[in-house]
């Protein structure tokens, strides 16, 4: 069968429209809640190197503040849970690719991140950027980092400011374990990371000579990540977070894990109570 030129054009247009419609329909049909209930399991991306929010205990199990939240959500849905360790560099991609149903991994809210994954409100925690260094480092202001090598984590939002504005030379790693090892080895003058991360180091003898040396900057709230096209799951997570702030559930987790009281949680508890 032969086509005239106009027929070919019409056919190609029809095929393109069909492909576009099919793709749109596929996105519209994302229903994480139904998928979770069907398989009887929720897969959550969590940190495994960020004590006490998510870390590996002596038995080899991933535990922590955020893992407790993930377990509570699974319990609410009546399903089992599988946690997958993620890092800043891949946590959003795991959600986008459908490798995880949900991500609770110390992720600060940023508008560009909200373009990649859905980040339901209200947020569940907040932190700021901090520099961890030796107490005798002599560092007093962020501008003191000019020309100095600073360790950091790939994908952290404050890396750019540390380098571009304060003039530091960034030495970045995929995870905090590698960054801390580099700091301990003297490969950098300090490590820039979330202020909350250092709460898990204060009780360790080998970090007794280290402290947060500079004023905290760029406070940011933390949000959970899920597929952008799934409004139903986003609404479920949003309602869950409102309930947690109202009842003080997250404040209870903060106490359980020995974390200093967060002004953000107190504020949210008052707001929703």
C-alpha positions as CSV (number, residue, x, y, z in Angstrom):
1,X,0.0,0.0,0.0
2,X,1.4,3.4,-1.0
3,X,0.7,6.7,0.8
4,X,0.6,10.1,-0.8
5,X,2.7,12.7,0.9
6,X,-0.1,14.3,2.8
7,X,-1.2,10.9,4.1
8,X,2.2,10.2,5.5
9,X,2.2,13.5,7.3
10,X,-1.3,12.9,8.7
11,X,-0.2,9.4,9.8
12,X,2.9,10.7,11.5
13,X,0.9,13.3,13.3
14,X,-1.6,10.7,14.5
15,X,1.2,8.5,15.8
16,X,2.8,11.4,17.6
17,X,-0.5,12.4,19.2
18,X,-1.2,8.8,20.2
19,X,2.3,8.5,21.8
20,X,1.8,11.7,23.7
21,X,-1.6,10.7,24.9
22,X,-0.3,7.3,26.0
23,X,2.6,8.9,27.9
24,X,0.3,11.3,29.6
25,X,-2.1,8.6,30.6
26,X,0.8,6.5,32.0
27,X,1.9,9.4,34.2
28,X,-1.7,10.1,35.3
29,X,-2.1,6.5,36.4
30,X,0.6,6.6,39.0
31,X,-0.9,5.4,42.2
32,X,1.7,4.6,44.8
33,X,-0.8,3.8,47.5
34,X,-2.5,1.2,45.4
35,X,0.9,-0.3,44.4
36,X,2.1,-0.5,48.0
37,X,-1.0,-2.2,49.1
38,X,-1.0,-4.6,46.2
39,X,2.6,-5.8,46.9
40,X,2.1,-5.6,50.7
41,X,5.3,-3.6,51.1
42,X,6.6,-0.1,51.0
43,X,10.1,0.7,49.8
44,X,11.7,3.7,51.4
45,X,15.0,5.4,50.6
46,X,16.8,6.4,53.8
47,X,20.2,7.5,55.0
48,X,22.5,4.9,56.5
49,X,25.4,7.2,57.3
50,X,23.7,10.0,59.2
51,X,23.4,9.1,62.9
52,X,21.0,9.4,64.6
53,X,18.6,10.1,61.7
54,X,19.6,6.9,59.7
55,X,22.6,4.7,60.4
56,X,23.7,1.0,60.6
57,X,23.6,-0.3,64.2
58,X,26.1,-3.0,65.5
59,X,23.7,-5.8,64.3
60,X,23.9,-4.4,60.7
61,X,20.3,-3.1,60.8
62,X,19.5,0.4,59.5
63,X,17.9,2.3,62.3
64,X,17.2,5.9,63.3
65,X,14.9,8.9,63.6
66,X,13.8,8.8,60.0
67,X,13.5,5.0,59.9
68,X,11.1,5.2,62.8
69,X,9.0,7.6,60.7
70,X,9.1,5.2,57.7
71,X,8.0,2.3,60.0
72,X,5.1,4.4,61.3
73,X,3.8,5.1,57.8
74,X,4.1,1.4,56.9
75,X,2.2,0.5,60.0
76,X,-0.5,3.0,59.2
77,X,-0.9,1.4,55.7
78,X,-0.8,-2.1,57.2
79,X,2.2,-3.3,55.1
80,X,5.8,-4.4,55.6
81,X,8.7,-2.1,54.9
82,X,12.0,-2.3,53.0
83,X,14.6,0.4,53.5
84,X,17.2,1.1,50.8
85,X,20.2,3.3,51.7
86,X,20.5,6.4,49.6
87,X,22.8,9.4,49.4
88,X,22.3,13.0,48.4
89,X,23.5,12.3,44.9
90,X,21.0,9.6,44.1
91,X,18.0,9.9,46.5
92,X,15.8,11.8,44.1
93,X,16.6,9.6,41.1
94,X,15.6,6.5,43.0
95,X,12.2,8.1,43.6
96,X,11.9,9.3,40.0
97,X,12.8,5.9,38.6
98,X,10.3,4.2,40.9
99,X,13.0,2.3,42.8
100,X,11.6,3.7,46.0
101,X,8.0,4.5,46.9
102,X,9.0,7.2,49.3
103,X,12.2,9.0,50.3
104,X,12.9,10.2,53.9
105,X,16.6,11.0,53.7
106,X,17.5,14.4,55.4
107,X,16.6,16.3,52.2
108,X,16.3,20.0,52.5
109,X,13.5,21.7,50.5
110,X,14.6,23.5,47.4
111,X,12.5,24.8,44.5
112,X,14.6,23.0,42.0
113,X,14.3,19.7,43.9
114,X,10.5,20.2,44.0
115,X,10.7,20.2,40.2
116,X,12.1,16.6,40.2
117,X,10.1,15.0,43.1
118,X,7.0,16.0,45.0
119,X,7.8,17.3,48.5
120,X,4.5,17.5,50.5
121,X,3.9,20.1,53.1
122,X,4.1,20.5,56.0
123,X,7.8,19.7,56.3
124,X,8.9,17.4,59.1
125,X,12.2,18.9,60.3
126,X,14.7,21.7,59.7
127,X,18.4,22.2,59.8
128,X,21.1,24.6,58.7
129,X,24.6,24.5,57.2
130,X,27.4,24.1,59.6
131,X,31.2,23.7,59.5
132,X,32.7,21.0,61.6
133,X,36.4,21.4,62.3
134,X,39.1,21.2,65.0
135,X,38.6,23.5,67.9
136,X,42.1,24.9,67.4
137,X,41.5,25.6,63.7
138,X,41.2,29.3,64.3
139,X,38.2,29.6,62.0
140,X,35.8,32.3,63.1
141,X,33.9,33.4,60.0
142,X,32.9,31.7,56.8
143,X,35.2,34.1,54.9
144,X,38.1,32.4,56.7
145,X,37.6,29.4,54.4
146,X,39.0,31.3,51.4
147,X,41.6,29.3,49.6
148,X,41.2,26.4,52.1
149,X,40.1,22.8,51.3
150,X,36.7,21.9,52.8
151,X,35.1,18.5,52.7
152,X,31.5,18.1,51.6
153,X,28.8,15.8,50.4
154,X,27.9,15.6,46.7
155,X,24.5,17.2,46.1
156,X,24.4,19.3,49.2
157,X,22.7,22.7,48.5
158,X,25.3,24.7,50.4
159,X,28.4,23.5,48.6
160,X,28.0,26.2,45.9
161,X,27.9,29.0,48.4
162,X,30.8,27.6,50.4
163,X,32.9,27.6,47.2
164,X,31.5,30.5,45.2
165,X,30.8,33.0,47.9
166,X,33.4,32.1,50.6
167,X,36.1,30.9,48.3
168,X,36.7,27.5,49.7
169,X,38.1,24.6,47.6
170,X,35.4,21.8,47.8
171,X,36.5,18.2,48.1
172,X,33.2,16.3,47.8
173,X,32.3,12.7,48.5
174,X,29.2,10.5,48.0
175,X,28.7,9.9,51.7
176,X,29.5,11.3,55.1
177,X,31.7,8.3,56.1
178,X,34.2,9.2,53.3
179,X,34.0,12.9,54.1
180,X,34.7,12.3,57.8
181,X,37.6,10.0,57.0
182,X,39.1,12.7,54.8
183,X,38.6,15.3,57.6
184,X,40.2,13.0,60.2
185,X,43.1,12.4,57.8
186,X,43.8,16.1,57.5
187,X,42.8,16.3,53.9
188,X,40.5,19.3,54.6
189,X,40.3,22.0,57.2
190,X,36.7,21.2,58.0
191,X,33.5,19.5,56.8
192,X,30.4,21.5,55.7
193,X,27.2,19.6,56.2
194,X,23.8,19.8,57.9
195,X,24.0,21.0,61.5
196,X,21.9,18.1,62.7
197,X,24.4,15.5,61.4
198,X,27.0,16.5,64.0
199,X,24.6,15.6,66.8
200,X,25.5,12.0,66.2
201,X,29.3,12.7,66.7
202,X,29.3,14.6,70.0
203,X,29.5,11.5,72.1
204,X,32.3,9.8,70.2
205,X,35.8,10.1,71.7
206,X,37.6,10.5,68.4
207,X,35.7,13.7,67.7
208,X,36.3,15.3,71.1
209,X,38.7,17.8,69.6
210,X,36.2,18.9,67.0
211,X,33.1,21.2,67.1
212,X,30.8,23.4,64.9
213,X,33.2,26.3,64.5
214,X,31.1,28.9,62.5
215,X,27.7,30.4,62.9
216,X,24.9,28.3,61.3
217,X,23.7,29.6,57.9
218,X,21.0,28.9,55.3
219,X,18.3,27.2,57.6
220,X,16.2,24.9,55.5
221,X,13.2,22.7,56.2
222,X,13.4,18.9,55.5
223,X,10.8,17.2,53.3
224,X,9.9,13.7,52.1
225,X,10.1,12.9,48.4
226,X,7.7,11.0,46.2
227,X,6.7,10.8,42.6
228,X,5.5,14.1,41.3
229,X,2.5,12.7,39.4
230,X,1.0,11.1,42.5
231,X,-1.4,13.6,44.1
232,X,-3.2,10.9,46.1
233,X,0.0,9.7,47.9
234,X,1.1,13.3,48.4
235,X,-2.2,14.1,50.2
236,X,-1.8,11.0,52.4
237,X,1.7,12.0,53.4
238,X,0.6,15.6,54.0
239,X,-2.2,14.5,56.3
240,X,0.1,12.2,58.1
241,X,2.6,15.0,58.8
242,X,-0.1,17.3,60.0
243,X,-1.2,14.7,62.4
244,X,2.4,14.1,63.6
245,X,2.9,17.8,64.3
246,X,-0.4,18.0,66.1
247,X,0.2,15.1,68.4
248,X,3.9,15.8,69.0
249,X,4.9,12.4,67.5
250,X,8.1,13.8,65.9
251,X,9.0,15.7,69.1
252,X,8.8,12.3,70.8
253,X,11.2,10.8,68.2
254,X,13.6,13.7,68.8
255,X,13.7,12.9,72.5
256,X,14.1,9.1,71.9
257,X,17.2,9.7,69.7
258,X,18.8,12.2,72.1
259,X,18.5,15.1,69.6
260,X,18.5,18.7,70.9
261,X,15.0,20.2,70.8
262,X,14.2,21.9,67.5
263,X,12.5,25.3,67.5
264,X,10.9,24.3,64.2
265,X,9.1,21.3,65.8
266,X,7.9,23.4,68.7
267,X,6.6,26.0,66.2
268,X,4.8,23.3,64.1
269,X,3.3,21.6,67.1
270,X,1.8,25.0,68.2
271,X,0.5,25.6,64.7
272,X,-1.3,22.4,64.2
273,X,-2.4,21.8,67.8
